């Protein structure tokens, strides 16, 4: 007679019968206003152009899949040197506010951003931060761990007269915040590697290099570490504990998230080829 082992079957049935749906009650937190106003002045173009978009969003509960937009706010910039007002409008009602007239931030000027939302006023100040231009951008042959990465080699000249901080945008929501502590005043070159799932070759990409403040450098590095390099960009999911330079002047306890910053930005367009 054969011995029939039924113990594992009985244990399996016991586990199945003991399954229970546990509902976790996640507390709903009042939404906070997110102000993403990172302006770029493309100074190396003739004539110079600028990207001066103010994006307004609201924080969402943990299980929400969409980030709420804010289109019913009043947004304007004040040039504090002459009290000139630049009015912004959300034409498409998508939470993206753009200036009604051509606006290119000037050198050595302090600008104040004002956002009025639900009878509360938010303010922050910024001045344009200088940036060098790219010396060169080229595709390299080196790889990292998988052997399938795509290398981009970047070179630029750092200014020796002051501490400099940079933000590089490699497209595909890939960013790098860099300080000149170890290469002050010298030509500097480094390599950036696209992962295999980040880019399909051949591809045309535009790299950007922006001058930023020390405060924005610190803010952005924390932002990248907490929210990651993907999912629509770091400002899509701003951590609730990360404060920027915008202040609620009506009710300081209801602080906003996000940042107001103005950068000189150089851009470089490159065609990346398939590897041999």
C-alpha positions in Angstrom: 0.0 0.0 0.0 1.3 3.5 -0.8 1.7 6.2 1.8 -0.3 9.2 0.9 1.0 12.5 2.3 -1.9 14.9 2.8 -0.4 17.2 5.4 0.8 19.9 2.9 -2.7 19.9 1.2 -4.4 20.4 4.6 -2.0 23.2 5.5 -2.7 24.9 2.1 -6.4 24.7 2.7 -6.1 26.2 6.1 -4.1 29.2 4.8 -6.7 29.7 2.0 -9.6 29.6 4.5 -7.8 32.0 6.8 -7.3 34.7 4.2 -8.9 38.0 5.2 -9.1 41.3 3.4 -7.5 44.1 5.6 -8.6 47.6 4.8 -6.0 50.3 5.7 -7.5 53.6 6.5 -5.1 56.2 5.2 -5.7 59.7 6.6 -6.7 62.3 4.0 -4.4 65.4 4.3 -5.6 68.8 3.1 -4.0 69.5 -0.2 -1.1 72.0 -0.4 -0.3 74.3 -3.3 2.7 73.3 -5.4 4.4 76.2 -7.2 6.9 75.2 -9.9 8.4 78.4 -11.3 11.9 77.4 -12.7 12.5 80.0 -15.4 15.1 79.5 -18.1 16.7 82.4 -20.1 18.3 80.9 -23.2 21.0 83.6 -23.4 23.1 82.0 -26.2 20.4 82.5 -28.8 20.0 85.5 -31.0 17.7 87.0 -30.0 17.6 85.6 -26.5 14.4 83.6 -25.6 13.0 82.4 -22.3 10.9 79.7 -20.7 8.9 81.4 -18.0 6.1 79.1 -17.1 4.5 79.0 -13.6 3.0 75.5 -13.0 0.4 75.3 -10.2 -0.6 71.9 -8.8 -2.0 70.4 -5.6 -0.7 67.6 -3.5 -2.9 64.5 -3.7 -3.7 61.6 -1.3 -1.5 58.6 -1.3 -3.6 56.4 -3.6 -4.5 59.1 -6.1 -3.1 58.5 -9.6 -3.5 62.1 -10.9 -2.0 65.3 -9.7 -4.8 68.0 -9.4 -4.1 71.2 -11.4 -4.9 74.8 -10.3 -6.2 77.2 -12.9 -8.3 79.6 -10.8 -5.3 81.6 -9.3 -4.0 85.1 -9.9 -0.3 85.0 -10.9 2.0 87.9 -11.6 5.7 89.0 -11.5 7.0 92.3 -10.1 10.3 93.8 -11.2 11.2 95.4 -7.9 13.6 97.9 -9.5 10.8 99.8 -11.2 7.6 98.0 -9.9 6.7 96.9 -13.4 4.0 94.1 -13.3 4.1 91.1 -15.7 0.8 89.4 -15.7 0.5 85.6 -16.2 -2.6 83.7 -17.5 -3.6 80.1 -17.7 -5.0 80.1 -21.3 -5.6 76.4 -21.6 -6.9 75.9 -18.0 -4.3 73.2 -17.3 -2.5 74.8 -14.4 0.3 76.2 -16.6 0.5 80.1 -16.4 2.5 82.0 -19.0 3.2 85.8 -19.3 0.7 87.8 -21.5 3.7 89.7 -23.0 7.2 88.7 -23.9 9.2 88.4 -20.7 12.9 87.9 -20.5 14.4 88.5 -17.0 17.2 91.1 -16.9 20.6 90.9 -15.3 21.0 92.2 -11.8 17.2 92.6 -11.2 15.2 91.1 -8.4 11.8 89.7 -9.3 9.0 88.9 -7.0 6.5 86.1 -7.9 3.0 86.5 -6.4 0.4 83.8 -6.5 -3.1 84.4 -5.0 -5.2 81.3 -4.5 -8.3 80.8 -2.4 -7.8 84.2 -0.8 -4.3 83.5 0.3 -1.1 85.2 -1.1 2.1 83.4 -1.8 5.3 85.3 -2.6 8.9 84.5 -3.4 11.9 86.4 -4.9 14.6 85.4 -7.4 17.4 87.0 -9.5 18.9 85.5 -12.7 21.9 83.3 -12.1 24.7 83.3 -14.7 25.8 80.2 -16.6 28.6 79.3 -19.0 28.1 77.8 -22.4 28.9 74.2 -23.4 32.5 73.8 -24.8 31.5 70.5 -26.4 28.9 67.7 -26.2 29.6 64.3 -27.9 28.6 60.7 -27.9 31.1 58.3 -26.3 31.7 54.6 -26.4 32.0 53.8 -22.7 29.4 51.8 -20.8 28.8 51.0 -17.1 27.4 47.7 -15.7 25.1 46.3 -18.4 27.2 47.3 -21.3 24.1 48.7 -23.0 24.2 52.2 -21.7 24.7 55.3 -24.0 27.5 57.7 -23.0 27.3 61.5 -23.5 30.5 63.4 -22.8 30.1 67.0 -21.7 32.7 69.8 -21.3 32.4 73.4 -20.1 34.5 76.2 -18.4 33.8 77.1 -14.8 34.1 80.6 -13.6 36.9 81.1 -11.0 35.5 84.2 -9.4 32.8 82.6 -7.3 31.2 79.4 -6.2 29.1 77.9 -8.9 26.2 75.5 -9.0 24.7 73.9 -12.0 21.6 71.9 -13.1 21.9 69.7 -16.1 18.8 68.5 -17.9 19.5 65.5 -20.1 15.9 65.1 -21.4 13.8 62.1 -20.5 13.4 63.5 -17.0 17.1 62.9 -16.3 18.8 65.5 -14.2 22.1 66.2 -12.5 22.9 68.9 -9.9 26.6 69.8 -9.8 28.8 72.1 -7.7 32.3 73.3 -8.6 34.0 72.5 -5.3 36.7 70.3 -6.9 37.1 72.1 -10.2 36.7 75.8 -9.5 37.9 77.9 -12.4 39.0 75.1 -14.6 37.6 73.4 -17.7 35.5 70.5 -16.5 34.3 67.4 -18.4 32.2 64.4 -17.3 30.2 61.6 -18.8 26.5 61.0 -18.4 25.0 57.6 -19.2 21.5 56.9 -20.5 20.2 53.5 -19.3 18.9 51.1 -22.0 15.3 51.7 -21.1 15.7 55.5 -21.1 16.5 56.0 -24.8 16.0 54.2 -28.1 18.8 54.8 -30.6 19.0 56.6 -32.9 17.7 59.6 -31.0 17.8 63.3 -31.0 18.1 64.9 -27.6 18.6 68.4 -26.2 20.8 68.9 -23.2 20.5 72.0 -21.0 23.0 73.5 -18.5 21.6 76.1 -16.1 23.3 78.3 -13.4 21.6 77.9 -10.0 21.9 79.2 -6.5 23.4 77.1 -3.6 20.0 77.0 -2.0 18.3 75.7 -5.2 21.2 73.2 -5.6 20.5 71.8 -2.1 16.8 71.8 -2.7 17.0 70.0 -6.0 19.3 67.3 -4.8 16.9 66.4 -2.0 14.1 66.6 -4.5 15.7 64.1 -6.8 16.6 61.7 -4.0 13.0 61.7 -2.7 11.0 61.7 -5.9 13.3 59.9 -8.4 14.4 60.6 -12.0 11.2 59.5 -13.7 7.5 59.7 -13.7 7.1 63.0 -15.5 9.8 65.0 -13.7 10.7 65.6 -10.1 8.1 68.3 -9.5 5.2 65.9 -10.3 5.5 64.4 -6.8 7.0 67.0 -4.5 7.6 65.5 -1.0 5.4 67.1 1.6 8.3 67.9 3.9 10.4 69.7 1.3 10.0 73.4 1.5 11.1 75.9 -1.1 11.5 79.7 -1.2 7.8 80.6 -1.6 6.0 81.9 1.5 2.4 82.1 2.4 2.1 85.8 3.6 -1.5 85.3 4.6 -1.3 82.2 6.6 2.3 81.0 7.2 1.1 77.6 8.6 -0.4 76.8 5.2 3.0 76.8 3.5 3.3 76.0 -0.2 5.7 73.5 -1.9 7.9 74.1 -4.9 10.4 76.8 -5.9 10.8 80.1 -7.7 14.2 80.3 -9.6 15.6 82.1 -12.6 18.5 80.6 -14.5 20.6 81.5 -17.5 20.5 78.3 -19.6 22.6 77.0 -22.5 21.2 74.2 -24.7 22.9 71.7 -27.0 21.2 69.5 -29.5 22.8 66.2 -30.4 22.0 63.2 -32.6 22.8 59.9 -30.8 23.7 57.1 -33.1 23.2 53.3 -32.8 26.3 51.5 -31.6 28.2 49.4 -34.0 
